[in-house]
Amino acid sequence: MKQTFFENVYKIIRQIPQGKVATYGQIAKLAGNPRAARAVGMCMKINPDAPRTPCHRVVAADGNLTGYSAKGGIKTKKEMLIKEGVYFKEGKIDLSRSLWKP
């Protein structure tokens, strides 16, 4: 049975290790639709399986932290990423050090 786009996105997100992040566009490309970064964002917003599917590890292409629907919003997302060992530089994620390379 063929997986839906959302199922595929969640499967990919679960592969991002602690201390690493992926961009919405990167996930869209890995899921087979490089133009669907916004759809990936929607997947994260309705994630039915947090924290097993760590949507907090998905960030904007420029390293900015964008929406996080769990309690505490972006502040909580940042705290979680710091605790996991993600590197920040000037308020953004240092993608040269923390970007996941599947």
N, C-alpha and C positions, 0 to 999 in steps of 0.2 A: 504494500500500500504506500502510495506517495505521501510524503510529509507536506504539510502546509508550510507556507512561508514563515508563519509565526513559530511553528514547531521547530523548523530548521534554525531559526534565529536563537531560540532558547537553547537548543542543543549546542550551538556554537558558543554562546555566552558562558555556558557551564564549563567550557574548556579553558577559559581565560584564568591563568594561575594568579594566586595572591601575589601582590607586588607589581602586577602588570595591568594595563588598561588597553582597550580597543576603542576605535572611533566608530561612530554610527555608520559612516561610509564604508569603513573596513568590514564591518559586520554585514552590511547590505551586499557588498561584493562577494564575500564568502558564502552568503546565502543564495547567491545566484542572480541578484538583481542590483547592480551597482548604483542605480538611480533611486533606490528605495531607502535612503538614510532616514527620511522622516517616518517611514513605516516602521523602521527599527525603533525609533523613539516611541512610537505608539505601543509597540511590543513591550518596551521597558515600562511604560506607564501602567499597563494592565497585567504585568508579570504576576501570574498566579502562584508562583513557586519560589518566592524569595524566602530565605537567602540562598537556597540551593542553586537558583539561577541568579548569579550576582550582578544584577543590573547596575549597581553602583560602579562597576568597572567599565562602563561604557561612557565615553566623553566626546566632546566636540572635536572636530578636526584640528583646531588650533590649541587644544589642551585645556580649554575652558570647561568648567563644570557646568553642565546645564541641568535642567529640571530633575528633580528627585522627589517622587511622590510619597515616600515614607516619612514618618514623623521626624521633624527637624529639617527637612528639605536639604538644600545644598550644603548647609553647615554639617549635617550628619554625614552626607556623602563624603565630604572632604575629610572628616575625622576618621571615617572607616578606611579610606584610601591611605591616609598617613599611617594609621595603625598597621596596615598590611605592607607598608614599605614602599609605597609609590612616591617618587621624587617630584617635588614641586620647585618651580623657579619663577620668581616674580608673580606669584599668585596663580599661576597656571601649572598644569602637569608638565613636567619635563619629558616630552615624548621621545627625545633622543635616548633617554635612560629607561623609561617605563612603558614604552609601546610594546605590546604583545606582537610577536612575530611567529605566527602559526607555521 
